[in-house]
Amino acid sequence: MPVYKATLNKEALLLMPEDERRLFVTIAHLQNEIRFCLYGVVWSSDFSSNNEAICQSQISLNFFYLKTLSGKLYEGWQLLKKHYYANKNIAKDFDLNSEEEGKKTLKELGKYFSSSNIVSEIRNNFSFHYTPEKLDQEILSSPDDLDMYIAKENDANTLYYFAEVLANRGVMKGVLDSTNLNPISAVSEELISISKTFNKWNMLYMSFVIKKYGPEIWEGPATEIEFDDLPKFKDIKIPLFTDTSEGFI
């Protein structure tokens, strides 16, 4: 699993047109944040425990990452609308000179965000914006018990699970109405799918800009980085409940 460290040449970067440079560095930031959220979704998605408290905590944590991911995807699309599509020079340059795969991936994103979608619904009501009336409405129809967990000595293991149930039922309502699929799986699969498409375009755009400016964009040759004892991706799990007997944050 080779990983290489490369350094951009600051002077070359500053010679770029300002609007192109701004989009380039922001796409890099967006790519990181989508990936961070996506990892959280995958690493918190083990609901196999026989312990009800652990299962409920994992659902809560998993949906936190899903809701945050939806917000980042939505804001990423707003970024493209405002700083890619609205900039005729940047959009025309990419359309005329990029590989077909990049243009195809961009069309897929446009098709997804051109109609109602889970990303926009979650972002507008449950991720970056709190909507008390929507959570309150769920109390009337939710069949779930209003469970909560209180840690005796600190708040590290406190979980107001009932609040997550209400919020997450709001997230899943559209899926419950439109499909017979497991709603948790349906939401997760859609967000993971659009995340992969978005990250694919991000990488293709980054590559396009780097190739456009040639070798001068690099400070020097890339060097391979060695890591000791990296965990296997599939083995990583993020729990919510932990042993805090030796302290916490």
N, C-alpha and C positions, 0 to 999 in steps of 0.2 A: 504494500500500500504506500507507494512513494508520495511524499508531500514536499513541495519545493517552496522556498522563500524567494520572492522577487521584490524589487524595490522600484517604484516609479520615479522617474526623473522630474523633480519639482519644476524646473525651468521649462521643460517640454510641456508639462501640464498647464503651466501659466500662459503658454503661447496659444493654447486652444481658444477658440471663441468662448466668451464667458458663459453664454447660455448652454453650449455643448458641454463645457467642463462641469457646470453645475448639475446638469442631468446625469452625467457620467458618475460623479461621486455619490449622488443621491441614489442612483440605481444600485450601486455597490452596497450602500447602507441598507436599502430595502431588501436586497438579496440576503444579507446577513440576518435581518430581523424575521423574514419569512422562514428562513431555515431554523433559527432558534425556536420559534413557536412550533414549527412542524416537528422538531425533535421532541419538544415537550409533549405534544399530542401522542406521538408514538411511544415514548418512554413511560407514559402514565396510563396506558390503555390495557393494563392487566386487571381484569375484573374476576379472576378465577378463585379468589380466596373464599373459604367457607365462613369467614368471619364477616358478619353483616356490616360492622363498623368500618372495616378495611375496604369492603366493596363500595360503600357509600362515599368514603373519603376519596377513593380512586376516581369514581364518577365525577365528584366535585372538582378534583384537580384536573382531570381530563377535559372537562367542559370549560374550565378557566382557560386552558391553552387553546381550545377550539374557538372560544369567543375572542380571545386576543388575536389569534391568527386571522379570524374573519375581519377584524378591524384593520390589520396590517394589509390584507389583500385589497380591501376597499380603498384604503388610502393610497395604496400602490396604483390602483386604476385611476384615481383622481390625479396622481402625479403624472401619469401618461397623458391624460386628457389636457392638463394645463401646460405641461412642459415638453411633450413630444408632439401630439397631434396639433396643438395650437401653434407650434413653431414649424412653419412650412419648410424652412431650410433643413432642419434636422430630419423631419419626416420624409422629405423628398430624397435626401441623401441616402437614408436607410432603404427606402423603397427601390431606388435605382441601383444601389451598389451592394446590398446585402445578399446573402444566400437565400434560396427559396424557403429553407426551413425556418429562418427568422421571420419572413413575411407570413408564412403559414401559421406559425405559433401566435403571432400578433393578431391575426384574424380570428383565431380560436378564442383569445381573450376578449376581443371586441364582441363576438357573438354571445359569449357568456354574460357579459355585463350589459348588453343591450336590452335585456329583458329581466323580469323579476327573478331574483336568485337568493339563495340562502345567505350568501356573504353579506349582501346589503341589508337583509332583514335582521340578521344578528347584530351587525355593526350599529345599525340605527337605533335598536331597542335594547340590546343586552350587553354590548361590549364597552364602547367608549361613552355611551350615554345611558344614564340610569332613568328608567321609566317606572316610577312607583305604581302608577295606575295599572300597568300591565301585570306586574307581580301580584298586586292585590287582587286582580281579576281571577288569577289562577287559584286563589284560596277556595273559591266557590266550587270549582270543578275538579280540583286535585283529589284523587282517592288516597293519596299517601298520608301516612302519619307525619306529624310535624316534629321530626326528630332533631335533637341537637346533642352535642358532646361537649362537656365542660371539663377542662383539665384542672386539677386541684391546686397545683402550685404555680403554674404559669399558663400563658395562653398558647403555647406552641401546639398543643394538641386539642385546642378548642375548635369546634366546627359547628356552625349553625346550619346544619344540613337542610333544614326545612326551607331556608331562603334559596339554596341552590336548586332544590326541587322545583320551587315556583319559577325561578328564572329559566331553568333548563326546560321545563315543560312549555314555557313560552317559546323558546328556541325551536323545540321539536314540533310545535303545533302544526305548522305547515306541512311537515313531513308526515305526521300522523294522518292528516287529512287527505294526502295525495298518494300514499303508497302503503303497501302491506309489509314493507321491509322493517326490520328492527330500526327504530328511529335514531338510536345512538349510532348505529353502524351507518345509516344513511347520511346523517349529518357529517360524520367523520370522513366517510368515503368521498363525499362531494368536495369538502374542504381540502382534503389531501390531494385530490385530483387537480383542482384548480391551482393549488400551491405548486404542484409539479410543473404545470404548464407555465405559470408565472415565472418560476425560477429558471425554467428552460429559456424563456425569452430574455430574462435578465442576463443570463450567461452569454447568450448569443449576441446581445447588444454590447455587452462589455467587450467581447471578443472582436466585434466589428470595429469598435472605436480604437482598440489597441492596435489592430492590424492596419487601420487607416493611417495611423501616425508612425508606423514602422518601428525599427530598432531604437530610434532616438528616444522613445518614450520610456525606455528602461535605464535605470541607473547603472546596471551592470548585469552580468550573467546570473541566472537563478542558481540557488544552491539547495541540494536535497537536505531535508531535516530528518533526523533520526529520533524516534520515540521509544521509550522503554515501557513494556508491559501495558500497552493500550487495551482498554476493555473492548470486548466485541460489541458492536452496535446492538445486536439483537438481545444481548444479555443485560443491557442497562434498564433499570427500573427506577422511577421516581415515586417514593411513598409520600404520604402526608403525615400519618402518625409515626412518631419516632421516639426513641428513648432519650429523654433530656436529663437523665440523672447526673450527667457530667457537664451540664450547662447547655445553653443555646444562645442565639443572637441577643 
